[in-house]
């Protein structure tokens, strides 16, 4: 291996990885550089390793400079010269493909511009929400607004009821005991909290005068007042699936109806998006029965199927025959 080339190659790969993490879907290189990349290694930088025939970075496309970058598309191959692609980082450090956030090579890549726009729009909305005083009593009692957290480009959005004491203190939804259980459920699907988006119907903790812990149920008029924030979050993120956690979350979205034990496991539609109602993780903490755990897990298996996520045999068996 060439002593100068290896560190340069590593640095380039690291740079491309960083760009990809920031949402960059392609990089432009000059026609000259592209040509050089296709030359036998010995003619570019001396004693280089032979080119790997199928070397391809799965997520960043390298485009010749000045080629217009079509939105939502990878560079199209020219008949004479296929687009140069970069070698992926070593398999050991590469995260396994994640069907929620990773776009397979064969599909059009969302433009990084669209991703940046979503992130910027969410941030702008968050700034508004953080200053909200529409419910004067909640604005007066809250420590902070708990807007939502996660990937603005997520395909899965979880909607809970309202922040509790821990969330009010930390400014992030589902960080208390129920939240820790929810994180475990998310991880059981193969995802992380950062892959999805998590928020609540109500962005402020319902006030509980004279009471340090425990939440009261959000009032219908509070949910009504706060709902436009959730609508904007949904409209910006455009998730492929929504999950409503618990009766109050379903009521906040769909209006009063049946109890969660009758609603769960059956697809509804909200703003044109498939919505899966399931039990709230706090209910799971109170009721440790295997059948309830399995019920929630079956709801998440349906969500995974809807999102065309891979499901292993082991995952299908969770909470069966224990
Ligand atoms: N329960 C909820 O519904 N939301 C939270 O953020 C925390 C607990």
Boltz pocket constraint, residues with backbone or C-beta under 6 A from the ligand:
constraints:
  - pocket:
      binder: B
      contacts: [[A, 160], [A, 161], [A, 162], [A, 163], [A, 164], [A, 167], [A, 172], [A, 173], [A, 174], [A, 175], [A, 176], [A, 178], [A, 179], [A, 199], [A, 200], [A, 245]]
      max_distance: 6.0
